[in-house]
Every structure is written in C-alpha cells, then in structure tokens.
Amino acid sequence: MLESIIKGFGLGLIFVLSVGPVIFTIIKQSINNGTKGGFSFVLGVWLSDIILVVVSNAFSDFVMQAMHFKTTISYVGAAFIISMGAFYIFFKKVSLPNGVSEREVKFGKRDFTKAFMSGLIINTLNPSVMLFWLINATAFAASHSLAERIILFSTCLLVNMVGDVAKIMLATKIRHKLTIHNISIINKISGLILIGFGVAIIYGIVYLNK
C-alpha cells in the first residue's frame, strides 16, 4: 500500500509540473474570473481526468482501439485549443474594473457551465493527457493488483487536485494586484500559448504521418 501511495505521489507530481494548455487556462480563468472561474474550469478538468483514469484502467482494450482514431481526436482537440486561443486574443473583453473585490465578481450559472465544459473538453481532447493515463494504466496493470492501482491513481489524482487548487489560489492572489491593461496582456499571452500548443499538436500529427 505504501509503495502504491509513493508511486502515485510521484506520478501526480510529474502531472502537476507538466506544461500544457490546461495550466495556462487555469491561470487565465482565475485571473479573469477569480476563484469561482478557476474552480469551475478545474472541476471539468478533474471530471475528465477521473473518466480517463477509470476508462484507461477498466477498458484498456477499448482505449487502445480508440487510439486508432488518435489523428482525428488530435485534430479536433487542436482545433478547439486554437479557437480558444484566438478568442482570448481577439474577442475576450476584460470588463472587471481594477480593484473590484472577489465578492463583486459576477459569475453566474452560464459562466460556470462555460468554464466547466471548457475544462472538460480541453483536457479530454488533449492527446498527451489521454496517452499519459493510458500508458501508465497499462504499465502498472502488469505489476500491480486492482486494489494497488486504485490507491496509486487515487493518490495521483489527489496530488494533481491539490496542485490545481494551489495554482488557482496563487493566480487569484496575483489578480488583485493587476491592472485591466495587464490582465488583457495576460489574456493575449495565454491565447498565443494555446495557439502554440494547438499548432504543435497538428505539427506532431503531420510529422508522425510522413
């Protein structure tokens, strides 16, 4: 049991420290919409991770067959990430006046749903995330029992959740010290980063299919 916890902790740290579109979107959501925005987004990410972990462990054969459609999934995911990046650069408006407190931020059910679905879709359609869970689920299935894998991946998910909460709290704390101009710049930088990840995914598909 202790061995599974240690391995899960290490795997979780690797996932927390990995750089991808999700981490930048968490920060962007937290800066623009405060704690509510950040948590709405990561709830979608967490649900996606839980689904991918369960499916990867319980239906590894099904997931392996689904990976035959990796190219299609990658294109769809890249298109979604690029479109979000373009939205942040060209269309996203920062309407929150500088100095407004967290309690005054208007974040309704519609905003929650949009942020939640964005987190769910970005994470699920990210081929690197899918491969991360599938490869590790397959690797540990050969040497660990079901009970050990439940402990291992539960620990991994817990570490990842704690890391996401830390990112949200840090971004929210920084947010109160930013001006509207700086937030707009962060939006554009986040958009460029997302577009960069989307283009990198497409480049990887084209390069691998040569």
C-alpha positions as CSV (number, residue, x, y, z in Angstrom):
1,M,0.0,0.0,0.0
2,L,2.8,2.4,0.9
3,E,4.6,1.6,-2.3
4,S,1.4,2.5,-4.3
5,I,1.0,5.8,-2.4
6,I,4.6,6.7,-3.1
7,K,4.3,5.9,-6.8
8,G,1.0,7.7,-7.0
9,F,2.5,10.8,-5.3
10,G,5.5,10.8,-7.8
11,L,3.2,10.3,-10.8
12,G,1.0,13.1,-9.5
13,L,4.0,15.5,-9.2
14,I,5.0,14.7,-12.8
15,F,1.5,15.5,-14.0
16,V,1.3,18.7,-11.9
17,L,4.6,20.0,-13.2
18,S,3.9,19.1,-16.8
19,V,3.4,22.1,-19.1
20,G,0.3,22.1,-21.3
21,P,-2.7,24.2,-22.3
22,V,-4.7,23.3,-19.2
23,I,-2.3,25.0,-16.7
24,F,-2.4,28.3,-18.6
25,T,-6.1,28.2,-18.9
26,I,-6.5,27.6,-15.2
27,I,-4.3,30.7,-14.5
28,K,-6.3,32.7,-17.1
29,Q,-9.6,31.7,-15.7
30,S,-8.5,32.5,-12.1
31,I,-7.1,35.9,-13.1
32,N,-10.2,36.9,-15.2
33,N,-12.9,35.4,-13.0
34,G,-11.4,34.9,-9.6
35,T,-11.7,31.7,-7.6
36,K,-15.1,30.8,-9.0
37,G,-13.8,30.9,-12.5
38,G,-10.7,28.8,-11.7
39,F,-12.6,26.2,-9.8
40,S,-15.4,26.0,-12.4
41,F,-12.7,25.2,-15.0
42,V,-10.7,22.7,-12.9
43,L,-13.9,20.8,-12.0
44,G,-14.3,20.0,-15.7
45,V,-10.6,19.0,-15.8
46,W,-10.9,16.8,-12.8
47,L,-14.0,15.0,-14.1
48,S,-12.2,14.4,-17.4
49,D,-9.1,13.0,-15.5
50,I,-11.3,10.7,-13.4
51,I,-13.1,9.4,-16.5
52,L,-9.9,8.9,-18.4
53,V,-8.3,7.1,-15.4
54,V,-11.3,4.8,-15.0
55,V,-11.6,4.0,-18.7
56,S,-7.9,3.5,-19.1
57,N,-7.8,1.0,-16.2
58,A,-11.1,-0.8,-16.8
59,F,-11.3,-0.7,-20.5
60,S,-7.7,-0.6,-21.7
61,D,-8.5,-2.6,-24.9
62,F,-11.3,-0.2,-25.8
63,V,-9.0,2.8,-25.2
64,M,-6.3,1.1,-27.4
65,Q,-8.8,0.8,-30.2
66,A,-9.9,4.4,-29.7
67,M,-6.2,5.4,-30.2
68,H,-6.6,4.2,-33.8
69,F,-8.6,7.4,-34.1
70,K,-5.8,9.4,-32.4
71,T,-5.3,11.5,-35.5
72,T,-8.9,12.6,-35.7
73,I,-9.1,13.2,-31.9
74,S,-5.8,15.2,-32.1
75,Y,-7.1,17.4,-34.9
76,V,-10.4,18.1,-33.1
77,G,-8.5,18.9,-29.9
78,A,-6.0,21.1,-31.7
79,A,-8.8,23.0,-33.4
80,F,-10.6,23.6,-30.2
81,I,-7.5,24.8,-28.4
82,I,-6.6,27.1,-31.3
83,S,-10.1,28.5,-31.4
84,M,-10.0,29.3,-27.7
85,G,-6.6,30.9,-28.1
86,A,-8.0,33.1,-30.9
87,F,-11.0,34.0,-28.8
88,Y,-8.7,35.2,-25.9
89,I,-6.6,37.3,-28.3
90,F,-9.2,38.9,-30.5
91,F,-12.6,38.7,-28.7
92,K,-12.2,38.4,-25.0
93,K,-13.0,41.6,-23.2
94,V,-12.0,42.4,-19.7
95,S,-14.8,44.3,-18.1
96,L,-13.9,44.0,-14.4
97,P,-12.9,47.4,-13.1
98,N,-9.5,47.5,-11.4
99,G,-9.7,47.0,-7.6
100,V,-13.1,45.2,-7.6
101,S,-13.3,42.6,-4.8
102,E,-13.8,38.9,-5.3
103,R,-17.3,39.1,-3.9
104,E,-18.3,41.6,-6.5
105,V,-17.3,39.4,-9.5
106,K,-20.4,38.3,-11.4
107,F,-20.1,34.7,-12.2
108,G,-23.5,33.0,-12.9
109,K,-24.6,29.5,-13.8
110,R,-24.0,30.2,-17.5
111,D,-20.4,31.3,-16.8
112,F,-19.9,28.2,-14.6
113,T,-21.2,25.9,-17.3
114,K,-19.0,27.5,-20.0
115,A,-15.8,27.3,-17.8
116,F,-16.7,23.7,-16.7
117,M,-17.3,22.5,-20.3
118,S,-14.1,24.2,-21.5
119,G,-12.1,22.3,-18.8
120,L,-13.8,19.0,-19.7
121,I,-13.3,19.4,-23.4
122,I,-9.7,20.7,-23.4
123,N,-8.5,18.0,-21.1
124,T,-10.4,15.2,-22.8
125,L,-9.3,16.1,-26.3
126,N,-5.7,16.6,-25.3
127,P,-3.9,13.6,-26.8
128,S,-1.0,13.9,-24.4
129,V,-3.3,13.6,-21.4
130,M,-5.0,10.6,-22.9
131,L,-1.7,8.9,-23.6
132,F,-0.4,9.8,-20.1
133,W,-3.2,7.9,-18.4
134,L,-3.3,5.1,-20.9
135,I,0.4,4.4,-20.8
136,N,0.6,4.5,-17.1
137,A,-2.5,2.4,-16.6
138,T,-1.1,-0.2,-19.0
139,A,2.3,-0.2,-17.4
140,F,1.0,-0.6,-13.8
141,A,-1.6,-3.2,-14.8
142,A,1.2,-5.7,-15.5
143,S,2.7,-5.4,-12.0
144,H,0.0,-4.1,-9.6
145,S,-3.3,-5.5,-8.5
146,L,-6.6,-3.7,-9.0
147,A,-6.6,-2.6,-5.3
148,E,-3.0,-1.3,-5.6
149,R,-3.8,0.6,-8.8
150,I,-6.9,2.2,-7.2
151,I,-4.7,3.5,-4.4
152,L,-2.0,4.6,-6.8
153,F,-4.2,6.5,-9.2
154,S,-6.3,8.0,-6.4
155,T,-3.2,9.4,-4.8
156,C,-2.1,10.7,-8.2
157,L,-5.4,12.4,-8.8
158,L,-5.4,13.9,-5.3
159,V,-1.9,15.3,-5.7
160,N,-3.0,16.8,-9.1
161,M,-6.1,18.4,-7.5
162,V,-4.0,19.9,-4.7
163,G,-1.7,21.3,-7.3
164,D,-4.6,22.8,-9.3
165,V,-6.0,24.4,-6.2
166,A,-2.6,26.0,-5.4
167,K,-2.5,27.4,-9.0
168,I,-5.9,28.9,-8.6
169,M,-5.2,30.5,-5.2
170,L,-1.9,31.9,-6.4
171,A,-3.4,33.3,-9.6
172,T,-6.3,34.8,-7.7
173,K,-3.9,36.4,-5.2
174,I,-1.9,38.0,-8.1
175,R,-5.1,39.0,-9.8
176,H,-6.0,41.7,-7.2
177,K,-2.6,43.4,-7.9
178,L,-3.1,43.5,-11.7
179,T,-4.5,46.4,-13.8
180,I,-7.0,45.8,-16.5
181,H,-4.2,46.5,-19.1
182,N,-2.1,43.8,-17.6
183,I,-5.0,41.3,-17.5
184,S,-5.6,42.0,-21.1
185,I,-2.0,41.3,-21.9
186,I,-2.1,38.0,-19.9
187,N,-5.2,37.1,-21.9
188,K,-3.4,37.6,-25.2
189,I,-0.3,35.7,-24.0
190,S,-2.5,32.8,-22.8
191,G,-4.2,32.9,-26.2
192,L,-0.8,32.8,-28.1
193,I,0.3,29.9,-25.8
194,L,-2.9,27.9,-26.5
195,I,-2.5,28.5,-30.3
196,G,1.1,27.4,-30.0
197,F,0.1,24.1,-28.3
198,G,-2.6,23.6,-30.9
199,V,-0.1,24.1,-33.8
200,A,2.4,21.9,-32.1
201,I,-0.2,19.1,-31.9
202,I,-1.0,19.5,-35.6
203,Y,2.7,19.6,-36.5
204,G,3.2,16.4,-34.4
205,I,0.4,14.6,-36.4
206,V,1.8,15.7,-39.8
207,Y,5.4,14.8,-38.8
208,L,4.4,11.4,-37.5
209,N,2.3,10.6,-40.5
210,K,5.1,11.3,-43.0
